[in-house]
Amino acid sequence: MHENIYGIVAPMVTPFRTDGSLDEDALREETRYLIEGAKVHGLAVCGSTGEGHTLSTDETKRITAIVSEVSAGRVPVITGIIADSTAAVIERGRAVRSFGVAALQVTPVHYVFRPDDDAMVRHFADIAAATELPIIIYNVVPWTYLSPALLTRIIDEVPGVIGVKQSAGDMKLLADLLLMAGKRSRIMSAVDALLYPSFTLGSVGAIAAILTAAPTLCVDLWNASQAGDHQRGLALHEKLLPIWNAIFDQNLPANVRYCMELQGRRGGVPRPPMSPSSPAQKKNIRAAIEAAGLLKA
């Protein structure tokens, strides 16, 4: 059941330099911080927070190699793949297979044409068979959003699919998925604004941008929820929600980087055409980070 995938699995930013190249030292530094300082339970690379849609196969391979090397088995590492064909996903999955990744986090195709349900099942079945790696479906693309019923069908019919990262803000869809498939798969919340109720409903953890923006608070929230300390959980929720409200925008990965900067962590710059945080965004983010007690002096 891959029980080692649980809790706070931080989706890492990809630290790009201004010339678009990968800042490997910053990536290593952030990996160490998240594991040793924030004490997260896992790491996810090359997802949407990591601007995986901009990465080549070679870059995906290099990022996975570095994070896996620094992690050294202390926490599971999940590699995200955002691609528009079964073949492209398989190519990237095979490229990272030798690094001991715990799973691949795979979106449905995100171009304009939606496969029908049977084709969607085949897509994930072919990926699992060809890569020989566990698959977590990253259910995030609006026009190919998978219903709880379809996700449950895929989990039942494709042994290699071990779970779902359930995104968007609809708690009813998360609750339905947990009810239908939660006992036989790893359902991870990406409902950033509502992690506290996600954990209370039974999500086995989260993979969400807020975890990288405020990892220590999110680890505290997970621990509080597991201990049944609802007073503490609500208090942490009330610190995290303003941070999410400040960073949630079309340039979310850039805003996560600014949260990191305010805490003394290096996240690099976003890849064009994504814009960096605007002055107005920075003002709101700084206020939320300061109110949460995270601002580094």
N, C-alpha and C positions, 0 to 999 in steps of 0.2 A: 504493500500500500504506500510505499515511499513516505513513511512517517517522518523522515528527516526534513521534509519540506513542510514547514509550519512557521507560525509566528510572523515576525517582522522581516520580510525579505525585501531589502531596499533596492529599488530600481536605479542603478547608478547613471549619472550623467556621463556623457563622453567628453572628456576635457580637450577640446580643440584649441589649438593656437590660432592667432589671427590669420595665418596663412592657410588654415584649414587642416593642418597636420595634427596628428595625435600627440598630446603631451603625456608621454608614458610615465614620467616621474610623478606628475599630478595624479594619474590613475592609480599608481601604486600607493601613493600617500593616502588617497581617499579610501582605498580598499582596506588598508591597515586601520585607519580611523574608524570605519564602520564596524569592523570586527572587534578591534581591541578597545576603542573608546566608547562607541555607542552600544556595542554588544548586540548587534543585530543577529538574527537567526539564519540569515541567508542573503545572497546577493543575486540580483538579476542584471544582466548587461544587454546592451543593444536593443532595448525595448523602446517605447515611445519617449520616455524621459531621456534615454540615451540617444535619441534621434536615429534609431535604427533604420528608418526609411532612407537615410542619406548614406548609409554605410555600404561599402563593397564587401564581397566575400572575404577578401584578404584582410580588410580592417576588422570584420567580425571575428575572424580567426585570431588576429593579433590581440584584440581586446580580451577575448575569452582566455587566451593563453596567459596573459599578464595577470588577470584577476585570479585565475585558477592557481597560478604559481604562488602568488602572495597569500592566497587563502590557505593553500597547503592542506586542504581537507578539513579545515576547522569549521567551515560552514558550507552548505551546498551552494553551488553556482549554477544559475539557470541562464541559458543564452536565448535572447529574443531573436525572432526572425520575422521581418515584415516584408513580404514579397508577393508578387502577383501571379505566380504559377506554382504548380506542384513541383516542377523540375527545379525552379530557383530555390525553393525551400529545401529540397533534398540536397542540392549542391552545398548550401551553407551548413546544413545539419551534418553532413559527412565531413565538412572541413573542420568542425569543432569536436568531432566524436572522440578524438584521442586525448582530450584534455580532462576527461572524467566528469563532464557536466552532469548534473543531476537530472536535467530535463531540458527540452526545448520549449520556449514560450512562443506559440505560433498563432498569428492572426489568420482569420479567413482572408481570402484575397480582397484587396481594398480598392481595386479599380472599379469602374462604373457598372460592370456586368456581374450580377449575382448568380452563382451556381445554384441549381435547384438542390433540394435536400439530399437526394441520392448522390449527386455529384459532390456535395460537401462531405458526406460520409466517406466516399472514395478518396477524396483529397487527403483527409487525415489518416485514413488507413494506409494509403500509399506512402505517406511521409514516415509513419511509424515503422512500416516494413522495411523501407529503403535505408533509413538512418539507424535503425535498431536502438533508438533512444526513446525514453518516455516523453510524452507530449502533454503540455498544458495548453489548452485552447485559450487564447487571449481574445475574449469576446468584447470587442470595442468598436468595430467598424459599423457606423450607423446603417448603411444600406446593405450590409451583409450580417446584421446582428442576428445571432442564433437564439431561438426561443429555448426556454428550459426543457421543453419536450424534445427538441432536436438535439440539444446538448446531451440529454439523458440517453437518447438513442445512440449517439456516437460513443458515449462512455460504455454502453452495454454491448455494442457491436464491434468496437475496436479496442482490443486489449491494451494496445500501446498508449491509449489516451488515459492519463491518470488523473486529470483534473481540469479545472477551469479557473481562469482569472476573470471574474465577473466585473465588468466596468460599467460606466454610466451611473446615473444617480438614482435608479429605480430600485428601491429596497424590496418592492413586491416581487420583482423578477429574481432578485437574489434569494429571497425567502422561498419562492417556489422551487428554485434550483436546489437549494439546501434540502428541502423536503423530498424532492424527487430523486436526487442523486448524491446527496451529501454523505450518506453512510458508506458509500463504496467508491468515493473519489475525493480528491483534494480540492475543495472549493475555497479559493482565495479571493478576498474582497479587494476591489479597486474602487469602491465607493468612498473616495477620500474624505468627504464631508461627514461620513457616518460610520467611521470605523468602530466606534464604541458599540452601537447596536448591531453591526455586522458580527462582531465577536460574540455578543450576547446571543444572537440567533444561531451561532454554531459554525461560522467560518473558521477554518483551521489556521487562518492567518491572513496576511495581506501582502499584495505587491502593488504599491501605489505611490505616486509622486510625493505625497505628503511625508512619506517615510524617509525620503532623502532630504527633504526640506527641514524636517525636525525629527531626526532619528531617535534622540534620547527620550523625547516626550512620547513617541510612538511605542518604544520598548516599554516604558513605564505604563502606558495604557494597556498594552498586551498583558503585562504582568498583573495589573490590577484586575483586568477582566478574568484572568485565569484564577485569581484568588477570590473572586466574587466580591471584590471591594467596589461596590457600585458608587459610593460617594467619591472615592478617588477617581474612578473611571469618568464620572460626569465632570469633575473638575478639570481633568486633562482634556476631555472633549471640548470644553469651553475655552481652553487655550489653543487647541489645534484648529478649530473651525475658523476663527478670524485669519489664521495664516492661510488656510485653503482659500478663503474668500479673497484674499489679497493676491494670491498667485495664479488663480484659475483664469486663464485667458489663452488666446491663440498662440502665445509664445511661452507656454507653461515651462518648457525646459530651461529657457533663459531665466525665468523668475525663480525656479528652483536654484539655479546657479547663484542668484543674488542672495537668497537665503543662506547658502553655503558661505558666500563671501562675508556676510555679516557675522558668521560664526567662526571666521578664521580658516576656512577651508577653500581649496582651489578647485574651481570647476571649469575654468577656461571660458570660451565664448561660444555662442551658438553658431551653427553652420548656416551660411546664407541659403535661402533668402529669409530665414527667421530673424526677427528683430531682437536686439537686446532689450532688457527691461527699460521702460521709459521713465522719465523723472517722476511722473505721477505714480506709476507702479512702484517705484523704489520707495517713495514716501509712505505708501500704504503698507508695503512689505516690512519696511523698517519698524513702523509703529507696531505691527503685529508681532514681529520677532522680539521687540523690546518688551512688549506687554507679557509675552510668554516667558520672559526671563532668559532668553537665549542669546541676547546681543553680547558679543565679545567686546570687552572694554579696549 
